[in-house]
Amino acid sequence: MAAMAALLIGTVGIQVINGGTAQAALPTAAVALGDSFISGEGAGNYQPVADASGTAQGFPGWSAANSNAYFCHRSANASLFKASLSGIQDRFNLACSGGQPADIANPGSARAKGRSVASQLDQLRAVAQTHDIDVVLIGLGSNNSQFTFGDVAELCANRFIADAWTGWWEFWAYLNGDVPQEPCTVSDLATDAEVAAATTETTAALRQILTTLDQVDADGVHQVVLQTYTNPLPLDVASQYWDEDDRTDTRDKFRALGAERYAAGCPIHRASLAPGHVFSQNLASLVKNAYTTLAAERPAADLRVLDVQKAFDGARLCENPGSPTGALATPLRVQDGPSGTPVTSLSGWDKIGIQRLANTCVTYFQTCQESWHPNAAGHVVLGQCLTGALTAAAPRTVVTCARNSNGTLTIS
């Protein structure tokens, strides 16, 4: 008899191992690892998450510590659960909003601002004890020791809000010029050196995942998909968001326009949008460069990139009138204290109230962390992209998922 053979009897899998010893085959599983774009941040329907001690944490209240495991925000609406995955019996979302490469091999609590969860590799090993892992979806790189998506979003939004609500005389008389109000530039978001360093640490973390899979996967056969990121904002906003009360975002104090863009979900300078897309492209390059390195190291691995940069084309925040309705991403929203009620309009707010809202996001980051992420409809699209990536003919390729003007997807 061959060293290892597989038999299928009825609907029960039987694995025959050396010398004829038989055991039931493990049920198949798909697993998600990484950060917020994979965990389902923004998609709602968040499930309890086991903390580092193994205790399931449900919603702890808005004023709880942001390190609480629940705020990994693992959504039942995440793309892993929306994809059509042939032959997969169970699905496990091990990703965590805010996750960084360091969290792959280490508990989240081992670093500042990490969540109280076990390392993602330990969670992966636990799944492998009961399941045969056949599909692994990974989204990693947007948060790292050099920069984080949340910090980038906060920087550009805060500059816009400060510019909209603070006049030049207030800026110099009371703030001493200490609050930046100019649009974001490419170097504000991530320098070339920072992207290079982030690529190195992301590649190392991905290598750890592949090595662990080789060690623990029941049959040693698994498809690994490295997903890139998509920008929640367009290259330019719809014309109705260009100005208000004859004021654009290029002149001193434009509160009405600030309120209008906030309500639409895109409180940001138009001049910041192009640099934001360069940042998104850099994240995609980060993932693709990590893939190139790993594919060369492991030529037999079933490893591919799912490039979703264009998956939200035509349906980004403020790309069309009536935003955020119809967009595939969540609007930027804050709360007035940890109230659980998002502020949807800034009309009539003064700069003191605006500062209070900003402080809420700083003190209780969970109150605003859903901002600028794929929403439930967005995750349906990403799930369709994942299905396309897994059914692509050849491994070790880049699969592109792009949204057409009529809402259909082209996967190539």
N, C-alpha and C positions, 0 to 999 in steps of 0.2 A: 504494500500500500504506500502511496506517496506520503511524504512527511506531513503534509497538511492538505485536506480536501474539504470541500463544502457540499453538503447535501441539503436539499429542501424537501421536506415531507409535509404535504398539505400546506397549512399556513404556519407551521412551526419550524423555525430554522434550527437545524442540527449541525454543529461543527464537529468534525471528526479530526482528532489530533493524534499524534504519534501512537502507534500501537493499537489504534481502534477505540480509544477512550472517547466517548461522545458527551457533549454537553450542549445545552440549549444556546443558540446564538443570541447575542445581546440585541435588544431593540436598537434601531438606528436613530441617530440624533444629529441635529444641526445646532451649532453653537455660535453665539455672537460675543465678540470680545472688543474692548476698546473704550471709546468715549461717548459723548452725548449724541453725536449724529447716528450712532448705532444703538445706543440704549433706548432711544425713543423720547428724549427730552423734547418737550413741546407738543407731544402727541396725546397727552392725557392718559387716563386709565392706568395710573402707575400702580405697580404691584408691590407687596411687602418684599423687603430685601433682607437677607440674613446678614447680620453684622459679623465681626471677626470672631465672636464667641459662638456663632451659629444660631443666635436668637433672631427670629424674624421681626423686622421693624416695620410697622405700619406708619401711617402719617402721624408725626409726633406733634403737630401744631406748628404754626408759622414762626413762632418765636424760639423754636428749638435750635440747637446748635446745627450749623450747616454741615458739620461732619457726620451727622446721623446717616446711617446706611440708606434709609428710605430715599434721601435726596439724590441717590444715584439715578432716580427717576427711570426705572426700567418699566417701559410701557408695554401693555398687551397689544398696543397698536403699532409697535415698532416694525420696521420693514421685514425683519426675520420672520414675523408671524403673518405677513401679508404676501410673501412670496409663494409661488407654487413650487414645491420641492418634492420631486418624484422620489418615492422610496423612503422618505423620511417619516419616522413615526413620532418623534418627540423633538421639541425645540427648547433651547435653554439660552436665556439672555443673561450673560455674565458681564456685559459692558456697564460702565458707570459714568454718568455725566461728570465732566471735569477730569476724567481719567487721563493719566499721563504714562509715558513709556515706563517710568519707574514703578508704576502700580502693577505691571505685568508680573514681575517676580517678587514684589514686596507688598506687604499690607498697605492700604491707602493711608493709614494713620502714621506711617513711617516718614511722611513728608508734611511740610506745612500746608494747610488747607486741604489735606486729603480726607477721604471718607473712611469711616470705621468698618472697613470690609477686608476680608482676606485677600491675598494676592490673586489675581485672575488666573495664574497658573495653578494655584491650589484648588480653585473652584473648578478649573478644567479637569484636573486629576480626579476630582470627586465625581464629575459627570462620567468620566471614562470607566469608573468602577462599575457602573450599571448600564452603560450604553456603548454602542459602537459608533464613534464619531465619524460621520461621513462628509459633513459640510461645515466649514468654519468661515464666518464673515467677520472681518476685522476692519475697524475704522480707528486709526491711530496716527497722531502727529500734530493735530491742531492745538493740542496742549502739550507743553514740554517745559524743560527747565529754562528755556530762552524766552518764550512768550506763550500766551494762552489766548484762545478765541475770545473768552469773556473779557479779558483785559483790553484786547483790541477793540471790541464792540463798545465797551465802556468809554474808552478814550475818545473815540470819534463822536459818539452820542453826546458826551458831556461837553465837548468843545462846541457843538452846535447849539445845545441848550444854553450854555453860558453866553454865546454870541447873540442868541435870540432875545435873551431877557436882560442883558446887562449893557447899558449905554457906555460910551467911551469915557465919559466924565466919572461915572461910578467905578468903572474899571480901574482908573488911575487914582482917583481920590480915596477910595475905600479898600480896594483890593491890591493896590501897589503893583498892578500888572502881573500878579502871580497866577491868574487863572487863564490858561491857554484858550483862545477863542478862534484860532485859525483852522482851516480844514486840515485833515490828516494827509500826510504824504506817505509814499511807499516806505521810506526809511523810518517813519514813526511807528509803523506796524511791525516790520521785521526786516532787519538788515540782511545782506547776503551772508555775513558771517553767522548770524543767528540761525538762518535757515540751514546752513551747512551743518552747524552743531546739532540742530534738531533732527536733521536727516540721519546723522551718525547714531544718536541715541535711539531713534525710532527703529532703525535697521537692527540694532542690537536686540531690542525688545522683540521684534518680529522673529529674529533668529531663535530666541529663547522659546517662542511659541512653537515654531516648527520642530525644534529639537524635542520638546515635551510631547508633541503629537506623535512623533516617531516612537517615543518610549511607551506611550500609554494607549494609543489607538488599537483596538482589538485586532483588526485585520491589516493595519498599516496602510489602508487606502482611504484617502480623504481629499476633498477639493477645498482649496483655500482661496478665498476672494479678498483682496485688499481694496477697500473702497476709498475713493478720494472724497472731496467735499464740494458742495455747491453753495454759491453765494445767495443769501436770502434777499439781497437787494440788486436792482438792475444797474446797468451802466449809466442810466439817467432816469429820472422820475418822469411820470406823465406830465404834460404841460400844465395841468390844473394845479400842480404842486410847485410850480416855479416861483410864483410870487403871490402875495396877498396884501391888500391895501397899498398897492403900488410899491411894495418893498420886497426885494429879493434877499437871498442870504449872503449877498456880497456887501451890504451896507450895514450901518450901525443900528442895532436893536430892531428886531422884526418879530415881535411876540405873536402876532396873528398868524404869520407864516409858520412860526415854531409850533404853535398849537395845532395848526392844520396838518403839518407833517407828522407830529406825534400821534394825532388821532388816526392817521392813515397807517401808522406803524413804522415810519421811516424818518425819525428825527436825526437827520444827518445833512451836512453840506453837500450840495451837488458835486463840488470839487473833490470831495472825499470818496466818491463812488468808484472812480477809475482806479485809484490806489487800492481800494478794497478788493477789486477784481484782480489786480496784480498779486495781492496777498493770497487770494484763493488759488490763483495759478501756481504760486510758489508752493502751496500746500499739495497741490496735485503733483508737481514735480518732485516734491519730497517723497510722496508715496511711490511714484514711478521709479525714482532712483533707488529707493530701498528694494523694490521688486527686482530691478536689474541686477543688483548685487546678489540677492538671494537666489534668483533663478540661475545665475552663473555658478553659484556654490552648490546648488541642488538641481542639476539638470533633469532628474527623474521626477521631481515634485510636480504635482498638479496644482500649480500656482498661477493666479492671474490677477490683473488689475481691473476693477470696475470703475471707470471714469464717469462720474455723474456731474461734472461741472456744468453741463448744458441741460441737465434733467429738469430744471425749473424754468427754462427759457419761456418768456411770455407770460409767466404767472408768478413773478416775484413781487414783493411788497412795493407798492407805489408805482409799479410798472404800468398799471391801468387805472383809470378812474374808479372810485368807489372802494379803494383799498382800505382795510385789509380783506374785504370780501373777495373771494375768488383766488387769493394768493395761496401758495403752497407752503408758506413759512409763517411763523408766529410773529405778530407785531411786537415791537419793543414796548413793554409795559412795566410800570412800577406800582408800588402800593404806598399808601400814606400810613406808615407804621405797619407792623406785621398783622394786618387786618384780614387778609385773605381776599380782599376786594381790589381788583386792579383798577387803577385810575385810567380811564379811557379818554379823558379830555383835560387839557391844560388851559382851556379858555378861561380867562379871568384870574388865573393864578399869578401871584407876584413872585419876585425872586426869593423871598424868604420861604414861601411855601415850596417853591421848586427845590430849594436847598434841602428842605426837610425830606422831600421825596428821594432825592439823591442819597441822603444819609441812610434812609431805610434800606436801599439796595446795598450799601456798603456794610451796614451792621447785620442785616439779615439777607444775605445774598440769595437765598432760596426764593425770596419774594419776587425776584426779577430774572432768575436764571433760565426760564423758559423762552425768554426773548430771542428772536432772530434764529430760531431753529425750525427744521421741518415740522409742520403740523401733521395731524392725522392723515389728511389728504396727501400731503407730501410724502409720508411714509408708504402710502399705497403705491405711489409712483416709484419710490425707491425699491419697493418690493418687486415691482414689475421689472425694474432694471436688474435686480439680483437674479430673478428667474432667467433673464436673457443671458447674463454672464455665465450662469451654470450650464446652460444649454449650448454655449458657443462650442464650435467644433473642436478646436485644438487648445490644449493647455498652454501655459506660459505665454499668454497674449494679453494685450490691453483691449478690453471691451468698452466701447463708448456708448453711453445711453443719453440720447438727446431728445428733448421735447419739441414737437413740431407745432406750427401755428394753430392747428386744429385740435391740439391736445393729445394727439397720438404720440407714441415714442418710436424712435428709430434706434435700433440696437445693432451696432456694427463692430 
